[in-house]
Amino acid sequence: MIEILQWSTLAVCCAAAVARIPSALRGENRSLFYIFLLATLAILLSIDGPYVAIDSVLGGTNITNLILRFIVFAVIFFIGLRSMKAFGAHQYRRWLLGWPGMLVFGVISAVMILFFIMMDSSGSSAGLAGVARRSVRDAHLVEYYGAAGRAYPAYVSLVLLPAIAKAVASRLPVLVRVGALLLGIGGASLTVSLLFPFIPPQWSSLKFIINYGAALCFVLGLAVFWTGRVRATRVAARKSSTAQ
């Protein structure tokens, strides 16, 4: 089931990126294409086979996992910027681009890198599962490292949630509100991921469902949201030309 979810999410992300290629070549919303492309790469690096193959080329020290974390940071950061612009939530930009946002990003990144350096990261293993089984110390370090990796996406999601909630409750076109709702669900899922250390081992599959469910919600939400915006713009332009 987990593999089906992983590859399905990868297929959706890849399809969204491919669908945006014509618009990107025309110079339209290129940032949206880059978000889908980075999301596709992030999902690819989270799957066991591709992860091990790529990490082996990079030295077999699980540096790929650290790269994956920063790719996820980039995806959620750019989703945040696009969403704030789309929702007109400029008052929240300082929490991403201002000193508070930069401080949070810097501290979380430094802590995450520190935990990675402290653990024995040899031996390619997706999700650092092999590293966590090596010793009690490494198991704790992997847990702390993972918590740091989830902290920044959760932070950005919390910053976005008020603007998203306002958009969902507004009188915007239905597709726009549905897209905003999906973004909100994705953001809420990332926030819930902070509770992973409290999930019992027998429910470990729930972590995968939350992670990949969040990715699907973000990708589908962006696709639906921008489709709704394009349609609304075209309808407004058609009405304007008719009135003239």
C-alpha positions as CSV (number, residue, x, y, z in Angstrom):
1,M,0.0,0.0,0.0
2,I,2.8,2.4,0.9
3,E,4.6,1.8,-2.4
4,I,1.3,2.4,-4.3
5,L,0.9,5.7,-2.4
6,Q,4.5,6.7,-3.1
7,W,4.4,6.0,-6.8
8,S,0.9,7.5,-7.2
9,T,2.1,10.7,-5.6
10,L,5.2,10.8,-7.8
11,A,3.0,10.3,-10.9
12,V,0.7,13.1,-9.9
13,C,3.6,15.5,-9.2
14,C,5.3,14.5,-12.5
15,A,2.0,15.0,-14.5
16,A,1.5,18.4,-12.9
17,A,5.1,19.5,-13.8
18,V,4.7,18.2,-17.4
19,A,1.3,20.0,-17.8
20,R,3.0,23.3,-16.8
21,I,5.8,23.0,-19.4
22,P,4.0,24.8,-22.2
23,S,3.0,27.7,-19.9
24,A,6.6,27.9,-18.5
25,L,8.0,28.0,-22.0
26,R,5.7,31.0,-22.7
27,G,7.0,32.7,-19.5
28,E,3.6,32.2,-17.7
29,N,3.8,31.3,-14.0
30,R,7.2,29.7,-14.2
31,S,7.5,29.5,-10.5
32,L,4.5,27.1,-10.4
33,F,6.4,24.8,-12.8
34,Y,9.5,24.9,-10.6
35,I,7.4,24.1,-7.5
36,F,5.9,21.0,-9.3
37,L,9.4,20.0,-10.6
38,L,11.0,20.3,-7.1
39,A,8.0,18.4,-5.6
40,T,8.5,15.6,-8.1
41,L,12.2,15.4,-7.2
42,A,11.4,15.3,-3.5
43,I,9.0,12.4,-3.9
44,L,11.5,10.6,-6.1
45,L,14.2,10.9,-3.5
46,S,11.8,9.6,-0.8
47,I,11.2,6.3,-2.6
48,D,13.6,3.4,-1.6
49,G,14.9,2.3,-5.0
50,P,15.7,5.7,-6.5
51,Y,17.0,7.0,-3.1
52,V,19.5,4.1,-2.6
53,A,20.7,4.4,-6.3
54,I,21.3,8.1,-6.1
55,D,22.8,8.1,-2.6
56,S,25.2,5.3,-3.6
57,V,26.5,7.6,-6.4
58,L,26.9,10.4,-3.8
59,G,29.0,8.2,-1.5
60,G,26.5,6.1,0.4
61,T,26.4,8.4,3.5
62,N,22.7,9.4,3.2
63,I,23.6,12.9,2.2
64,T,20.7,12.4,-0.2
65,N,18.3,12.6,2.8
66,L,19.8,16.0,3.8
67,I,19.4,17.2,0.2
68,L,15.8,15.9,0.2
69,R,15.0,17.9,3.4
70,F,16.2,21.2,1.9
71,I,14.3,20.5,-1.4
72,V,11.2,20.1,0.8
73,F,12.1,23.4,2.5
74,A,12.3,25.1,-0.9
75,V,9.0,23.6,-2.1
76,I,7.0,24.8,1.0
77,F,8.8,28.2,1.0
78,F,7.8,28.9,-2.6
79,I,4.3,27.6,-2.1
80,G,4.1,30.0,0.8
81,L,5.2,32.9,-1.3
82,R,2.8,32.1,-4.2
83,S,-0.1,31.6,-1.8
84,M,0.5,34.9,0.0
85,K,0.6,36.7,-3.3
86,A,-2.6,34.9,-4.5
87,F,-4.5,35.5,-1.3
88,G,-3.3,39.1,-1.0
89,A,-1.9,38.2,2.4
90,H,1.1,40.6,2.2
91,Q,1.0,41.2,6.0
92,Y,2.4,37.7,6.5
93,R,5.4,38.0,4.1
94,R,7.7,39.1,6.9
95,W,7.2,35.8,8.6
96,L,8.8,34.2,5.5
97,L,11.1,36.9,4.0
98,G,11.7,39.1,7.0
99,W,14.1,38.5,9.9
100,P,11.6,36.3,11.8
101,G,11.3,33.9,8.9
102,M,15.0,33.9,8.1
103,L,15.8,33.3,11.8
104,V,13.5,30.3,12.0
105,F,14.9,28.9,8.8
106,G,18.5,29.4,9.9
107,V,18.0,27.9,13.3
108,I,16.1,24.9,12.1
109,S,18.6,24.3,9.3
110,A,21.6,24.5,11.6
111,V,20.0,22.1,14.1
112,M,19.1,19.6,11.4
113,I,22.6,19.7,10.0
114,L,24.1,19.3,13.4
115,F,22.1,16.2,14.2
116,F,23.0,14.7,10.8
117,I,26.7,15.2,11.4
118,M,26.4,13.7,14.9
119,M,24.9,10.4,13.7
120,D,26.6,7.5,11.9
121,S,25.1,8.1,8.5
122,S,27.0,5.5,6.6
123,G,25.0,3.0,4.5
124,S,22.3,4.3,2.1
125,S,18.9,3.8,3.6
126,A,15.7,5.6,2.6
127,G,14.2,7.4,5.6
128,L,17.4,6.6,7.5
129,A,15.8,3.4,8.7
130,G,19.1,1.5,8.6
131,V,20.8,4.2,10.6
132,A,18.1,4.2,13.3
133,R,18.6,0.5,13.8
134,R,22.4,0.8,14.2
135,S,22.3,2.0,17.9
136,V,20.1,3.6,20.5
137,R,22.1,6.8,20.1
138,D,21.6,6.9,16.3
139,A,17.9,6.1,16.7
140,H,17.5,9.2,18.9
141,L,19.5,11.3,16.6
142,V,17.4,10.2,13.6
143,E,14.3,11.1,15.5
144,Y,15.6,14.6,16.4
145,Y,16.9,15.1,12.9
146,G,13.5,14.2,11.5
147,A,11.7,16.5,13.9
148,A,13.9,19.4,12.8
149,G,13.2,18.5,9.2
150,R,9.4,18.7,9.8
151,A,9.6,21.9,11.8
152,Y,10.2,24.3,9.0
153,P,7.4,23.0,6.7
154,A,5.0,23.1,9.7
155,Y,6.1,26.6,10.5
156,V,5.3,27.8,7.0
157,S,2.0,26.0,7.0
158,L,1.0,27.7,10.3
159,V,1.9,31.1,8.8
160,L,-0.3,30.3,5.7
161,L,-3.3,28.9,7.5
162,P,-5.1,32.2,8.4
163,A,-4.9,33.4,4.8
164,I,-6.0,30.1,3.5
165,A,-9.0,29.9,5.9
166,K,-10.1,33.3,4.9
167,A,-9.9,32.3,1.2
168,V,-12.0,29.1,1.8
169,A,-14.7,31.1,3.6
170,S,-14.8,33.9,1.0
171,R,-17.0,34.3,-2.1
172,L,-14.2,33.5,-4.5
173,P,-15.0,31.1,-7.4
174,V,-15.6,27.5,-6.4
175,L,-12.4,26.1,-7.9
176,V,-10.3,28.8,-6.2
177,R,-11.9,27.9,-2.8
178,V,-11.5,24.2,-3.4
179,G,-7.8,24.7,-4.2
180,A,-7.4,26.8,-1.1
181,L,-9.1,24.1,1.0
182,L,-6.7,21.4,-0.4
183,L,-3.8,23.7,0.4
184,G,-5.2,24.1,3.9
185,I,-5.5,20.3,4.4
186,G,-1.9,19.9,3.2
187,G,-0.7,22.5,5.6
188,A,-2.7,21.0,8.5
189,S,-1.2,17.6,7.7
190,L,2.4,19.0,7.9
191,T,1.5,20.6,11.2
192,V,0.2,17.3,12.5
193,S,3.5,15.7,11.4
194,L,5.1,17.3,14.4
195,L,3.3,14.7,16.5
196,F,5.1,11.8,14.8
197,P,7.2,10.9,17.8
198,F,4.0,10.2,19.7
199,I,2.6,7.8,17.1
200,P,2.9,4.1,18.2
201,P,5.3,1.9,16.1
202,Q,2.3,-0.3,15.0
203,W,0.8,2.8,13.4
204,S,4.0,3.8,11.5
205,S,2.2,3.5,8.1
206,L,0.1,6.5,9.3
207,K,3.2,8.7,9.0
208,F,3.6,7.8,5.3
209,I,-0.1,8.5,4.7
210,I,0.2,11.9,6.3
211,N,3.4,12.9,4.5
212,Y,2.3,11.8,1.0
213,G,-1.3,12.9,1.6
214,A,0.1,16.4,2.4
215,A,2.2,16.3,-0.9
216,L,-0.9,15.3,-2.9
217,C,-3.0,18.0,-1.3
218,F,-0.4,20.7,-2.1
219,V,0.1,19.7,-5.7
220,L,-3.6,19.2,-6.4
221,G,-4.5,22.3,-4.5
222,L,-2.1,24.5,-6.5
223,A,-3.3,23.0,-9.8
224,V,-7.0,23.5,-8.9
225,F,-6.4,26.9,-7.4
226,W,-4.6,28.3,-10.5
227,T,-7.1,26.7,-12.9
228,G,-9.8,28.5,-11.0
229,R,-8.0,31.8,-11.1
230,V,-7.3,31.5,-14.9
231,R,-11.0,30.7,-15.6
232,A,-12.1,33.6,-13.4
233,T,-9.8,36.0,-15.2
234,R,-11.0,34.8,-18.6
235,V,-14.6,35.2,-17.6
236,A,-14.0,38.7,-16.3
237,A,-12.2,39.6,-19.5
238,R,-15.0,38.2,-21.6
239,K,-17.6,40.2,-19.6
240,S,-15.5,43.3,-19.9
241,S,-15.2,43.0,-23.7
242,T,-18.9,42.3,-24.0
243,A,-19.8,45.4,-22.0
244,Q,-17.7,47.5,-24.3
